[in-house]
Amino acid sequence: MRSICSVVFAGIFTTSGLIFAARAAVAQESGTSDLHRWEQEAKNVTILRDDWGIAHVYGKTDADAVFGMTYAQGEDDFNRVETNYINAMGRLAEVEGESKIYQDLRMKLFIDSVEIKKECAASPEWLKKLMNAWADGLNFYLAKHPEVKPRLIQKFEPWMALTFTEGSIGGDIERVNLGTLEAFYGKVPMSQIHVGSDEDDEEEEPTGSNGIAIAPSNTVNHRSLLLINPHTSFFFRSELQMVSEEGLDAYGAVTWGQFFVYQGFNDRAGWMHTSSGVSQLSFYLETVEKKGDKLFYRYGKEERPLETKEITVPYKTDTGLASKKFTAYYTSHGPVIGESGSKWLTIHLMQEPVKALMQSYSRTKAKTYEDFRQTMELHTNSSNNTIFADADGDIAYFHGNFIPRRDASFDWTKPVDGSNPATEWHGLLSVDESPHLLNPKSGWLYNSNNWPWSAAGSSSPKKEDFPPYVETGGETARGLHVIRVLQGKKDFTVDTLIVAAYDSYLTWFEKPISALIRAWEEAPAHQTLKAKVSEQIQTLRAWDLRWGLDSVATSLAVFWGEEMRRRFGGESKRAGVYLSDYICNKAPKEALLQSLSDASDNLAADFGKWRMPWGDINRFQRLTGDIVQPFSDTGPSTPVGFTSAVWGSIASFGARAYPGTKRWYGTSGNSFVAVVEFGDKVRARAVTAGGESGHPSSPHFNDEAERYSTGKLREVYFYRDQLTGHTEREYQPGR
């Protein structure tokens, strides 16, 4: 009998022959008993693929549903499933080479497989069953598809599920800067390291999501509504439904390889996560001294010895596997992740994989606000805000879910003195102590990765009621836009909430375009630059600040905005001023006009003229199933009207030109959109970027591209009788 958290360590082999041998060895080790058990599990599962290729998985137990949904995920995109766990376990360098060594080291500083296996063995029995079923479903998929060649993981083990428990596109561990990590552990000068976009001057493409909940008092049908709109890299999650006879009935976006619906709904309630500005972790500056052959760090009046751990990172080379060994250092706060001046830098963050997986799964079965609130008491959804709505008419906002209680006299946006005991955490803020809304008088609430102080208009939480570390961000152009479409409106329906989610107004340009026009008006009449951009100014003067496929003004404004970001993004960030305000109040007026001239020249150079309709530039394209997408101006693509969220577009499409292209191609932003109405029965409409399948040969690889680009959401077949006439295939796993 196999232990429920048994372990098989699978390596990587450099030739197809060795890979085949490894698979054969695994199959022999598993023997007929594992295969027979998987086949018995499969008999308890039915998968219905609807006419969009979406899997609706039905099982007798929750474990059966998990088994079936991981099998279905393997069918749709095994590469993304496996890659997520290769990354989560800190093993990317084994398949991608030396360049990933420090990314793997970063993961291994926190993810220790020996400890994870112990936690797996000690986890609750119900969770063990789910982890076991998770591994079984993926292993059964591999057993039934010998043509699929894993990059690394020849056999999935239940403990692996605990290495990736939250579902966000970038977890807390990714706050550790790879440049400073390499400089410290690789003993490489920072001047020789490219530290990444987090150190760049230019403003980054906004990630995160939109979540909106509307109370019954503001809807035509007197039922609560929920907008689920994650902004991630495209194809980061699948769309599916999992149902059991034990009360599970969840639908929505599932991060590849995980066994819970991350953002979605059941028949009574729905939840949407957005990236939070909460300070959920702390950086510490440690005073380290060497005495003899040992290292100590100062803590109050004490000198404590640093703990050490040997970490080996294998990596792929042209001749096979090599490895690099590191001595990792730890204080009571956490691992050493770099150096700042004469101090060593450590990070303290949440490390509760079992509780995190319990919370991620159990919230999918919560049918009421009280049920959902109970899951929040686990406090492991660390980097997210949550928007909630249910069939009882409740709407709610939860700000963060892991907020350490700290001394508010310290600036927690910067590293603090690790030798000072006053900088320690003192437990966590409760839900009631954190920004939180339940049924606000406004009748609506939202979050768009902005601060919570505008979450429900005049009904919002008050900044002065909370310590400053509960929110480190600010308002955004997108947040202002959401307020604009929600405030004062009482007649929402599913259709009008969809319209609101795709409202075309670009809030960011309100003040900067006015400043640009003023700069032109005030420029001397004889100035050559004024004459050169005269027609462009008239185009922008007549613009209603709305994006559109045929809009020349959108193209001109976006290209001008990008020029302003390049010129002044770094300066505005260092000054602590929003770029839009910096443009209006600090940027030289001539620079505004020169940037418009340069934007026009760039358009003309790329497309032959500056009068280019936005839809001819901004495109959605999916040519291959590669995780990193290639793009080509000669390949088929679909015009997209909505822009980057930088400019205040609620529907987000992060696009740019790539080597060899003039057109801009999107890789992030709206990845899944659903609008849900709760009542006696749940009703929903949704769309996924591109399509459900990761296989170019599948009819569902790109069948949603046009709907995605136009916001024409399709009906969700939530109830089994809705699948009548909309089922392409009904089968059991392995058949």
C-alpha positions in Angstrom: 0.0 0.0 0.0 1.4 3.4 -1.0 1.9 6.0 1.7 -0.4 9.0 1.0 2.7 11.3 1.1 5.2 8.9 -0.3 8.1 10.4 -2.2 9.8 9.7 -5.5 12.6 12.0 -6.5 12.5 12.3 -10.3 15.6 13.7 -12.1 16.1 15.1 -15.5 17.9 13.2 -18.3 19.5 14.8 -21.3 18.6 12.3 -24.0 15.2 11.0 -25.1 16.5 7.4 -24.5 17.2 8.2 -20.8 13.8 10.0 -20.5 12.1 6.9 -21.9 14.0 4.7 -19.4 13.1 6.9 -16.5 9.4 6.8 -17.5 9.6 3.0 -17.8 11.3 2.8 -14.4 8.6 4.9 -12.8 5.9 2.8 -14.4 7.6 -0.4 -13.2 7.9 1.0 -9.7 4.3 2.1 -9.7 3.4 -1.4 -10.9 -0.1 -2.5 -11.8 -1.4 -1.7 -8.4 -1.1 2.1 -9.0 -2.6 1.8 -12.4 -5.4 -0.3 -11.2 -6.2 2.2 -8.4 -6.1 5.1 -10.8 -8.5 3.2 -13.1 -10.9 2.6 -10.2 -10.7 6.3 -9.3 -11.5 7.3 -12.9 -14.7 5.2 -12.7 -16.0 7.7 -10.2 -15.4 10.7 -12.5 -17.3 12.0 -15.5 -15.9 14.9 -17.6 -18.1 16.8 -20.0 -16.4 19.1 -22.5 -18.7 21.9 -23.6 -18.7 23.5 -27.0 -15.9 25.8 -25.9 -13.8 22.9 -24.7 -14.3 23.8 -21.1 -14.2 20.8 -18.7 -17.1 20.2 -16.3 -15.8 17.6 -13.9 -18.3 15.5 -11.9 -17.1 13.1 -9.1 -18.7 11.2 -6.2 -16.4 12.8 -3.7 -14.3 15.9 -3.6 -11.2 13.8 -4.1 -12.8 12.3 -7.3 -13.5 15.8 -8.6 -9.8 16.8 -7.9 -8.6 13.6 -9.7 -10.7 14.5 -12.7 -9.9 18.1 -12.9 -6.1 17.6 -12.7 -6.5 14.9 -15.5 -8.4 17.5 -17.6 -5.7 20.1 -16.9 -3.1 17.7 -18.2 -5.2 17.3 -21.4 -5.4 21.0 -21.9 -1.9 22.1 -21.2 0.4 19.7 -19.3 3.4 21.9 -20.1 2.0 24.8 -18.0 1.0 22.5 -15.2 4.5 21.0 -15.0 6.3 24.3 -15.4 4.5 25.8 -12.5 5.7 23.0 -10.2 9.2 23.0 -11.6 9.3 26.7 -10.7 7.6 26.2 -7.3 10.1 23.5 -6.3 13.1 25.6 -7.4 14.1 23.3 -10.2 13.9 25.5 -13.3 17.7 25.5 -13.8 17.5 21.7 -14.3 15.6 22.3 -17.5 16.5 25.9 -18.6 20.1 26.1 -17.6 22.5 28.2 -15.6 20.5 31.5 -16.0 17.9 30.2 -13.6 20.3 29.3 -10.8 19.4 32.2 -8.6 15.7 32.0 -9.3 15.9 28.4 -8.0 18.0 29.5 -5.0 15.4 32.0 -4.2 12.7 29.3 -4.0 14.9 26.9 -2.1 15.6 29.5 0.6 11.9 29.0 1.5 10.8 25.8 0.0 12.5 22.8 1.7 11.3 19.6 0.3 12.2 17.7 3.5 10.1 20.0 5.6 7.3 20.1 3.1 7.1 16.3 3.1 6.8 16.4 6.9 4.0 18.9 6.7 2.2 16.8 4.1 2.4 13.8 6.5 1.0 15.9 9.3 -1.8 17.6 7.4 -5.5 16.9 8.0 -6.8 13.6 6.5 -9.3 15.4 4.2 -6.5 17.5 2.7 -4.3 14.4 2.3 -7.0 12.8 0.3 -7.2 15.8 -2.0 -3.4 16.0 -2.4 -3.3 12.3 -3.1 -6.0 12.6 -5.8 -4.2 15.6 -7.3 -1.1 13.6 -7.8 -3.1 10.5 -9.0 -4.9 12.5 -11.7 -1.7 13.9 -13.2 0.1 10.5 -13.0 -2.9 8.8 -14.6 -2.8 11.4 -17.4 0.9 10.6 -18.0 0.3 6.9 -17.9 -2.4 7.2 -20.6 -0.4 9.6 -22.7 3.1 8.1 -23.2 3.6 10.5 -26.1 3.8 13.4 -23.6 7.3 13.9 -22.5 7.7 15.8 -19.2 10.5 18.3 -19.0 11.4 17.1 -15.5 8.7 15.6 -13.3 8.3 12.0 -14.2 6.0 11.3 -11.3 3.9 13.7 -9.2 3.8 13.2 -5.5 1.2 14.6 -3.1 3.6 16.8 -1.1 4.3 18.8 -4.3 0.9 20.4 -4.0 2.1 22.2 -0.9 4.9 24.0 -2.8 2.3 26.1 -4.7 -0.7 27.0 -2.6 -1.9 30.6 -3.3 -2.4 30.9 -7.0 -1.2 34.4 -7.6 0.9 35.1 -10.6 3.7 36.5 -8.3 3.8 35.4 -4.7 5.6 36.9 -1.7 8.8 35.0 -2.4 9.2 37.0 -5.7 9.6 40.2 -3.7 13.2 39.0 -3.2 15.3 40.8 -5.8 17.3 38.4 -7.8 20.1 40.9 -8.5 20.8 41.5 -4.8 20.5 37.8 -4.1 23.1 37.0 -6.8 25.4 39.8 -5.7 25.4 38.3 -2.1 25.5 34.6 -2.7 27.4 34.7 -6.0 29.8 37.3 -4.8 29.2 39.3 -8.0 29.4 43.1 -8.0 26.0 44.7 -8.6 27.4 46.6 -11.5 27.7 43.3 -13.4 24.2 42.2 -12.7 21.0 43.1 -14.6 18.6 43.4 -11.7 15.3 43.4 -13.6 12.3 45.7 -14.2 11.8 46.4 -10.5 14.8 48.6 -10.5 14.0 50.4 -13.8 13.0 54.0 -14.0 10.0 53.3 -16.3 6.6 52.7 -14.9 5.7 49.0 -15.0 2.7 47.5 -16.7 0.0 47.3 -14.0 -0.8 43.7 -13.0 -3.5 42.5 -10.7 -7.2 42.6 -11.3 -10.6 44.2 -11.2 -13.3 43.1 -8.8 -16.7 44.7 -8.5 -19.7 43.6 -6.3 -23.1 45.2 -6.7 -25.8 44.9 -4.0 -29.4 43.9 -4.8 -30.5 47.5 -4.0 -28.6 48.7 -7.1 -29.7 46.0 -9.5 -32.8 45.6 -11.7 -33.4 42.0 -10.6 -32.6 42.8 -6.9 -29.9 40.2 -7.0 -26.2 40.7 -6.2 -23.7 40.9 -9.0 -20.0 40.1 -9.2 -17.4 41.0 -11.7 -14.4 38.6 -11.8 -11.6 40.1 -13.9 -8.1 39.0 -13.2 -5.3 40.8 -15.0 -2.4 38.3 -15.5 -0.2 37.1 -18.2 -2.3 35.4 -20.8 -3.0 31.7 -20.6 -1.9 31.6 -16.9 -5.1 29.9 -15.8 -7.6 27.5 -17.2 -11.3 27.7 -16.9 -13.3 24.8 -15.6 -15.9 23.5 -13.2 -15.6 20.9 -10.5 -18.6 19.2 -8.8 -19.0 16.5 -6.2 -21.7 14.8 -4.2 -20.0 16.3 -1.1 -21.2 19.8 -1.7 -18.4 21.0 -4.1 -19.7 23.0 -7.1 -17.2 25.6 -8.1 -16.6 27.3 -11.5 -13.9 29.7 -12.6 -10.3 30.4 -13.2 -7.8 27.7 -12.0 -4.1 28.4 -12.0 -2.5 25.6 -14.0 -1.8 22.6 -11.8 -3.7 23.7 -8.7 -6.7 21.8 -7.5 -8.9 24.7 -6.5 -10.8 27.4 -8.3 -8.8 30.5 -7.6 -11.2 33.2 -8.7 -14.8 32.1 -9.3 -18.1 31.1 -7.9 -20.4 28.3 -6.7 -24.1 28.1 -6.8 -24.5 30.5 -3.9 -21.4 32.7 -3.6 -18.5 34.1 -5.6 -15.0 35.5 -4.8 -12.5 37.6 -6.7 -8.9 38.3 -5.6 -7.0 41.5 -6.6 -3.3 42.2 -5.9 -3.1 44.2 -2.7 -0.9 47.1 -1.5 -0.9 45.7 2.0 2.5 45.4 3.7 2.3 41.7 4.4 6.0 41.1 4.9 9.0 42.9 6.4 12.6 43.5 5.4 15.3 43.7 8.1 18.8 45.1 8.2 20.9 42.8 10.3 24.2 43.7 12.0 26.5 40.7 11.5 29.9 40.2 13.0 32.4 37.4 12.7 34.0 35.9 15.8 36.5 33.3 15.2 35.1 31.1 12.5 31.4 31.8 13.4 29.0 34.5 12.4 26.7 36.3 14.8 23.9 38.9 14.4 22.9 41.5 17.0 19.5 41.3 18.6 19.0 43.7 21.4 21.8 43.1 23.9 22.3 39.6 22.5 24.7 38.2 19.9 22.9 35.3 18.2 24.6 32.8 15.9 23.4 32.8 12.3 21.9 29.5 11.3 23.2 28.0 8.1 21.9 25.6 5.5 23.7 24.0 2.6 21.6 24.4 -0.6 22.5 22.6 -3.8 21.1 23.9 -7.1 21.5 21.5 -10.0 21.5 23.1 -13.5 21.5 21.9 -17.1 24.6 22.1 -19.3 25.4 21.0 -22.8 27.0 17.8 -21.3 24.5 17.0 -18.6 23.7 18.2 -15.1 26.1 20.3 -13.0 25.4 21.8 -9.7 26.2 24.9 -7.6 26.4 24.8 -3.8 25.5 27.6 -1.5 25.7 28.2 2.2 22.5 30.0 3.0 22.2 32.1 6.2 19.2 32.7 8.4 18.3 34.9 11.3 15.2 34.6 13.4 13.5 36.9 10.9 14.2 34.7 7.8 16.8 34.0 5.2 19.6 36.5 4.3 18.7 37.7 0.8 21.3 40.4 0.1 23.4 43.2 1.5 22.8 46.9 2.0 25.9 48.9 2.9 27.4 47.1 5.9 24.2 45.4 6.9 22.8 42.0 5.7 19.3 42.0 4.5 16.7 39.4 5.6 13.0 39.0 4.8 10.2 37.8 7.0 7.1 36.5 5.3 4.2 34.1 5.7 5.2 30.4 5.5 2.1 28.3 6.2 1.6 26.0 3.2 -0.8 23.6 4.8 -3.1 26.4 6.1 -2.8 28.2 2.8 -3.9 25.2 0.8 -6.7 24.5 3.3 -8.0 28.1 2.8 -7.6 28.1 -0.9 -9.7 25.0 -1.3 -12.3 25.5 1.5 -13.4 28.9 0.3 -14.6 27.3 -2.9 -17.3 25.5 -0.8 -18.4 28.5 1.2 -22.0 29.3 0.4 -22.6 32.3 2.7 -20.8 35.4 3.9 -20.4 33.7 7.3 -18.9 30.6 5.7 -16.5 32.7 3.7 -15.6 34.9 6.6 -14.7 31.7 8.5 -12.1 30.7 5.8 -10.6 34.2 6.1 -9.8 33.4 9.8 -6.9 31.2 8.5 -5.1 34.4 7.4 -3.0 32.9 4.6 -4.3 34.7 1.5 -1.3 37.0 2.0 -1.0 39.3 -1.0 -4.6 39.6 -2.1 -7.7 41.7 -1.5 -10.9 39.9 -1.9 -14.3 40.9 -3.3 -17.3 38.7 -2.3 -20.9 38.4 -3.2 -23.6 35.8 -2.4 -27.2 34.8 -3.1 -28.3 36.2 0.3 -27.6 39.6 -1.1 -24.4 40.2 0.9 -21.4 41.9 -0.7 -18.1 42.3 1.1 -14.5 43.6 0.8 -11.6 42.1 2.6 -8.3 44.0 2.5 -5.4 41.6 2.7 -5.5 38.5 4.8 -2.1 38.4 6.4 -1.2 41.7 8.0 1.4 41.4 10.8 0.7 43.7 13.8 3.7 46.1 14.1 4.9 49.3 15.7 3.4 52.0 13.5 6.2 54.4 14.4 8.5 52.5 11.9 8.4 53.0 8.2 7.6 49.5 7.0 7.9 50.4 3.3 11.7 50.3 3.9 14.0 47.8 5.7 14.0 48.2 9.5 16.6 47.6 12.1 16.7 43.9 12.8 18.7 44.4 16.0 15.9 46.4 17.6 13.3 44.0 19.3 10.7 46.8 18.8 10.6 45.8 15.1 9.2 42.3 15.8 5.8 41.2 14.6 3.1 40.9 17.3 0.6 38.5 15.8 -1.7 39.4 13.0 -4.5 42.0 12.6 -7.9 40.3 12.7 -10.4 40.7 9.9 -12.2 43.3 12.0 -8.9 45.2 12.6 -8.2 45.3 8.8 -10.0 47.4 6.2 -13.2 45.5 5.6 -16.7 46.2 4.2 -20.0 44.4 4.5 -23.0 45.7 2.6 -22.0 49.4 2.4 -24.7 52.0 2.0 -23.3 52.9 -1.5 -24.7 49.5 -2.7 -21.4 48.7 -4.5 -17.8 48.1 -3.8 -14.7 47.4 -5.8 -10.9 47.0 -6.0 -8.6 47.6 -8.9 -5.2 47.2 -7.1 -5.6 50.6 -5.6 -6.0 51.7 -2.0 -9.2 50.7 -0.1 -10.1 54.3 0.9 -12.3 54.6 -2.2 -13.6 51.0 -2.3 -17.3 52.0 -1.8 -17.4 55.8 -2.4 -18.5 57.7 0.7 -19.0 54.3 2.4 -15.3 53.4 2.2 -13.0 52.6 5.1 -11.3 55.6 6.5 -7.5 55.8 6.2 -7.1 57.4 9.7 -8.8 54.3 11.3 -5.9 52.0 10.4 -2.1 51.8 10.9 -0.2 53.0 7.8 1.2 49.6 7.0 -2.2 48.2 5.9 -1.8 50.0 2.6 1.4 51.1 0.8 -0.1 52.0 -2.5 -2.4 54.8 -3.7 -5.2 55.6 -6.0 -5.0 54.7 -9.7 -6.4 56.0 -12.9 -8.3 52.7 -13.2 -9.7 53.1 -9.7 -11.0 56.5 -10.5 -12.5 55.1 -13.7 -14.4 52.3 -11.8 -15.9 54.9 -9.4 -17.0 56.9 -12.4 -19.0 54.0 -13.8 -20.4 52.8 -10.5 -21.3 56.0 -8.6 -25.0 57.0 -8.7 -26.1 54.0 -10.8 -29.0 51.9 -9.5 -30.1 49.8 -12.5 -27.3 47.2 -13.0 -27.9 44.0 -14.8 -25.5 41.3 -16.1 -25.4 43.1 -19.4 -24.8 46.6 -18.0 -22.1 45.4 -15.6 -20.3 43.9 -18.6 -20.7 47.3 -20.4 -19.2 49.0 -17.3 -16.3 46.5 -17.3 -15.4 47.5 -20.9 -16.2 51.3 -20.5 -13.8 53.0 -23.0 -13.0 56.2 -21.1 -9.3 56.7 -20.4 -9.1 58.6 -17.1 -5.3 59.1 -17.0 -5.4 61.4 -20.0 -7.8 63.9 -18.5 -5.3 66.3 -17.0 -2.2 65.5 -19.2 -4.0 66.1 -22.5 -5.3 69.5 -21.1 -1.8 70.3 -20.1 -0.5 69.4 -23.5 -3.1 71.6 -25.3 -2.3 74.5 -23.0 1.4 74.1 -23.7 0.7 74.3 -27.4 -1.6 77.3 -27.0 1.1 79.2 -25.0 4.0 78.3 -27.3 5.2 81.2 -29.5 3.4 81.4 -32.8 6.7 81.3 -34.7 7.9 78.2 -33.0 8.6 75.4 -35.5 7.6 72.7 -33.1 4.2 74.4 -32.6 3.5 74.3 -36.3 4.7 70.7 -36.6 2.2 69.3 -34.1 -0.7 71.6 -34.9 -2.8 68.9 -36.6 -2.1 66.4 -33.8 -3.2 68.9 -31.2 -6.5 69.5 -33.1 -7.0 65.7 -33.2 -6.5 65.4 -29.4 -8.6 68.5 -28.7 -11.6 66.9 -30.4 -11.0 63.5 -28.7 -13.6 62.3 -26.2 -10.8 60.4 -24.3 -12.4 57.1 -25.3 -10.5 54.2 -26.9 -11.9 52.6 -30.1 -10.7 50.5 -32.9 -11.1 53.3 -35.4 -9.7 56.0 -33.1 -6.6 57.8 -34.4 -6.6 59.9 -31.3 -6.1 56.8 -29.1 -3.0 55.8 -31.0 -1.6 59.3 -30.8 -2.4 59.7 -27.1 -0.9 56.3 -26.2 2.3 56.8 -28.2 2.6 60.3 -26.6 1.9 58.9 -23.1 4.6 56.2 -23.7 7.1 59.0 -24.6 6.2 60.9 -21.4 6.8 57.7 -19.4 10.2 57.2 -20.9 11.2 60.8 -20.3 9.7 61.4 -16.9 8.7 58.1 -15.4 11.9 57.8 -13.3 11.8 61.4 -12.2 8.2 61.3 -11.1 8.8 58.0 -9.2 11.8 59.4 -7.4 9.8 62.6 -6.5 6.9 60.5 -5.2 4.5 62.2 -7.6 2.0 60.5 -10.0 3.3 60.8 -13.6 0.1 62.5 -14.7 0.5 65.2 -12.0 4.2 65.5 -12.8 3.4 66.2 -16.4 1.0 68.9 -15.5 3.0 70.6 -12.8 6.7 69.9 -13.3 7.5 68.8 -16.9 8.8 71.6 -19.2 6.1 72.6 -21.6 8.4 72.3 -24.6 9.0 68.7 -23.5 5.3 67.9 -23.8 5.3 69.2 -27.4 8.5 67.5 -28.3 7.2 64.2 -27.0 4.1 64.6 -29.2 6.3 65.3 -32.1 8.4 62.3 -31.4 5.3 60.1 -30.9 4.1 61.3 -34.4 7.4 60.5 -35.9 7.4 57.0 -34.3 4.0 56.3 -35.7 5.0 57.4 -39.1 8.3 55.5 -39.0 6.5 52.2 -38.1 3.3 52.6 -40.1 3.9 55.2 -42.8 1.7 57.9 -41.2 0.8 59.2 -37.8 -2.9 58.9 -38.5 -3.2 55.3 -37.6 -6.4 53.7 -36.2 -5.8 52.1 -32.8 -7.1 48.7 -33.9 -4.5 48.5 -36.7 -1.8 48.7 -34.1 -3.1 47.0 -31.0 -3.6 43.2 -31.6 -4.2 39.9 -29.9 -2.2 37.0 -31.4 -1.8 33.4 -30.5 0.3 31.4 -32.9 1.8 28.7 -30.7 1.3 27.0 -27.4 4.7 28.3 -26.1 4.7 29.8 -22.6 6.7 32.7 -24.0 4.7 33.7 -27.1 6.3 34.5 -30.5 4.7 37.3 -32.6 4.7 38.2 -36.3 3.1 41.0 -38.3 2.6 38.5 -41.1 0.5 36.1 -38.9 -3.2 36.3 -38.2 -4.2 38.6 -35.3 -7.3 40.2 -33.9 -7.7 44.0 -33.3 -8.3 45.0 -29.7 -9.8 48.3 -28.7 -9.0 48.5 -25.0 -5.6 49.7 -23.8 -3.1 49.2 -21.0 -4.5 49.8 -17.5 -1.8 52.5 -17.2 -4.2 54.8 -19.0 -7.2 54.0 -16.8 -8.8 51.4 -19.0 -10.8 49.1 -16.8 -10.4 46.3 -19.4 -6.7 45.9 -19.6 -4.5 44.9 -22.5 -0.8 45.2 -21.9 0.8 45.3 -25.4 4.0 46.5 -27.1 6.1 45.9 -30.2 8.4 42.9 -30.2 11.6 42.2 -32.2 10.6 42.1 -35.9 7.2 43.6 -35.3 5.7 47.1 -35.8 2.3 46.2 -34.4 1.8 45.9 -30.7 0.8 42.5 -29.3 -0.7 41.9 -25.9 0.7 39.4 -23.4 -1.1 40.5 -20.2 -4.2 42.1 -18.8 -7.7 40.7 -19.2 -7.1 37.0 -19.0 -10.5 35.8 -17.7 -13.7 37.9 -17.4 -16.9 36.7 -15.8 -20.0 38.5 -14.6 -22.2 36.5 -12.2 -25.7 37.1 -10.9 -26.7 35.3 -7.7 -30.3 34.3 -6.8 -32.4 31.2 -6.6 -30.1 30.0 -9.4 -26.8 31.4 -10.5 -26.3 32.9 -13.9 -23.0 33.8 -15.4 -21.3 34.9 -18.6 -17.6 34.7 -19.2 -14.7 34.8 -21.7 -11.1 33.5 -21.6 -8.2 35.0 -23.5 -7.7 33.0 -26.7 -9.3 29.7 -25.8 -9.2 26.9 -23.3 -6.7 24.6 -24.9 -3.0 25.1 -25.1 -2.7 23.0 -28.3 -2.7 24.8 -31.6 -4.3 21.9 -33.3 -7.4 22.1 -31.0 -10.4 24.0 -32.2 -10.4 25.6 -28.8 -7.0 27.1 -29.0 -8.2 30.5 -30.3 -11.9 30.2 -30.6 -12.6 32.9 -28.1 -10.3 35.6 -29.5 -13.0 37.7 -31.2 -15.3 37.5 -28.2 -12.3 38.4 -26.0 -11.4 41.4 -28.0 -15.0 42.8 -28.2 -16.2 41.9 -24.7 -18.9 39.7 -26.0 -19.0 37.2 -23.1 -20.6 33.8 -23.7 -23.1 32.1 -21.5 -21.6 29.8 -18.8 -23.1 26.3 -18.6 -23.1 26.0 -14.8 -26.0 23.5 -14.4 -25.7 20.1 -15.9 -29.0 20.5 -17.8 -27.5 23.6 -19.5 -25.0 21.3 -21.1 -27.7 19.5 -23.1 -27.0 20.4 -26.7 -23.7 22.0 -25.7 -21.6 18.9 -25.0 -18.9 18.0 -27.4 -17.7 15.0 -25.4 -18.6 13.0 -22.3 -16.0 10.6 -21.0 -14.2 9.2 -18.0 -10.5 9.9 -17.5 -8.4 7.5 -19.5 -11.1 6.6 -22.0 
